[in-house]
Amino acid sequence: MSHSISATAREGKPDAIRESGRIPAVIYGRELAPVTLSVDYNQFEKLYKAAGTSSIIELSIEGGEKYDVLIKDWQLVPTSHRFSHLDFYQVVAGQMVDSTVHLNFIGESHAVKLGGTLMSMLDSIGVQSLPKDLVDQLDVDISVLATFEDSIHVKDIPLPEGMVTTEDKEILVAKVNAPRIAVEEDEEETAAPSIEDIEVEKKGKTEEEAAA
């Protein structure tokens, strides 16, 4: 699926640009000096939902050049969580590029069927690859989580040929927490004294009383 967006050279102050329904932006790359731009807010919002941060986008500057880019970074308004600034990074065929890829959890976990709760610690990971090897998402099969002791780490995520992760491979990605009632029962069983313990305790008290 191809993605594209149009941009114009930035004119005016950032606040005025935002008030006009556009987002201040910049494009840069290894072989490209930063160029300040602005893009339509609604157009970018739709693009972001469709392309994410690991799909190549054709960015056309009105009256100028076209570039293949990735959405590299963005800033949000703290109160409204609306986009307030964007960074586009130019990608060049044959040059490695860093990106962030969404994790798509698939399959069924036996531990979840037992009443456990799936805990996903990451929803994306950083990767490095050539532009041609980029993917929209990486599948993570949770069927390997058969017990509450099983876990999935970054090193367990299969990556396409030509792609490596930039994350610590030991970072926990997902596990299944046991249902609370089962945990409470285990705690009660651990805390509750056995018959043998009670008998030993009684015997000890009797011997102490006799000695006194």
N, C-alpha and C positions, 0 to 999 in steps of 0.2 A: 504494500500500500504506500503510495507516494504522498508526501506532505509538503505544503508550500505556504508561504506568507509573504505579504508585501510590506515594505517599509518606506518611510520618507526620511530625508535628512532632518535632523533635529533642529527645530527653530523655536526660540522662546525659552522661558524658564520652565524647569521640571513641573512645578505646581500648576502652571498654566496649561501645560501639555496634558496633565492628568485630568484637569477640569474639562478639557475638550473631548474626553473619552478615549485618550490614547495613553500609551505607556512609554516613558523614556527608556531607551535601550542602547546597547553598545555591541558591536561585533569586533572580534579580534582573533588572531591566530598566530602560529609560528611565523608565517610569511605575510601577515597582514597587520598593519598598524591599526590601533583602535579607531573606529568610526562611530560617531554618535548618531543615533536614529530614534525614531518613534514608530510604534505599531498600534493598530486599532485594538482596543481592549477586548471587545467581544470576539474578534477574529482570533486573537492569541489564546483566549480562554478555551475556545473550541479546539484549537490546534494542540494545546497542552494536554487536554483530556484524551486526544486521539494518538498523539505521538510520544508523550512522556519525555524522558531524558535520554533515551537510547535509540531514537529513530532519526535518520538523516532528514533534514528539512531544506527545501530550496527557498532561500531568502532572496527576494528581488527588491533592490533599492530603486525607487522611482527615478527614472531618467539616468540610471547607472548600471551597475554590475549585478550579476546573480552569483550567489555563493551557496555551497553546501555547508550546512551548519548543524550543530547540536544545541539544545537548550542547556547551557552550562550552569547558570545560576540565576537567582531571582531574589527580590526583596518584597516583603509584604507589609501592608499597613497594620500595625499591632492590633488596633481596635476592630477593623473590619475584615482583616485577612485578604484584602484585595491586593493584586500585584501593583507594586509601585516602581519597580525597575527590573530590567532584564539584561542578562549577558548571553550573547550568542557566540559560539566558538566555531571558527572555520575549520572544516576537516578537509584533508587532502589525501587523495588516493595513494596508498603505499606508505602512509605515515601512521604510526600507532597513535591511538587516541584513548583518553580516559573517559569513562561514562558511568552512569548509574543505571542498573537494570532491575526492574521490578521482579519480585519473587511470586510465582503463582503456585499455591499449594493445591496438590491434586491427590486423589486416592482416598482410601478410608483407613482409619487407624483402629485397630482392635482395642487399644487402650481407651479410646474415646467411646467405643461401643459399650465398654464396661462402666461407663459413667464418668470418665475423666474429662478434663477440660483442656483443649488444645491451646498451648501458649506459644505464640509466634513472637520471637524477640526482634526479628528483622523483617521488613517488608521489601527491602531492596539491598543490593550489594554493589560495591564499586568494582569495575572490571577494566581491563585494558585489551584492546584488539585493533586490528585494521578496520577501517570504516566498512569494508565489505562483509566483515564477520560479525557486525553488530546484530543483536536480536532485540525484539520488543520486551521479552520476558524470559525468565528461566523457571522451568517446572521443578517443584520440590515434592517428591512422593512421600506422603506421610504414612503410607501403609507399613513402613519399616518401624513405626512406633507401636509395637505390639504390646509392650508392658510400660508401666510407669517409670521404669528405670532407663528405658531407651531414650535416645536424643539424636538430633540432627545438628551437625556443625557445618561451618562454611566449607570445610574440606570434603564434605559428603555431597555437595551439590554438583551434579554433572555439568560441565561447561562444554560449549561447542569447540571444535578444533580451531586453534588459532586464538583462543580467548583465555586470559588468566585473570584471577581475582586480585585485587589490590588490598583486600581485607586480611586480617589475621585469620588464618585457617582454623584456629581453635575456637573462634567465637561461636557461642551457642545460637542456633537459628530457631529451633522448635523442640518442644517436649510436651508430654501430657501430664498434667497434675492429677493426682488421685482425687476422687470425690471426697469432700470434707467429712462426710459421715464415716467413711472408711478410715480416714486419718484419726478421727476422734475415737473410734472403736479400738484402733491400734494403741492409742495413747492410754485408753482405759485398761486394756489388757496388760500393758507394760506397768501401769501404776498399781493395778490390783494385786495384793499379795496372794500367794498360793496357799493351799491348805497346809502344806509342809512348813511354809514360813510361819504361819499362825501357830502351829503346834510347837515349833522350835522356840518361838517367842514366849508362849505360855510356859514351856518347860523351864526356860531361862528364868522367868519371873518367879516360878515356884521354888527353884533352887536358891534364888537370892533371898526369898522370904524365909526359907528354912535356915539359911546361914545366919540371918539376922536374929 
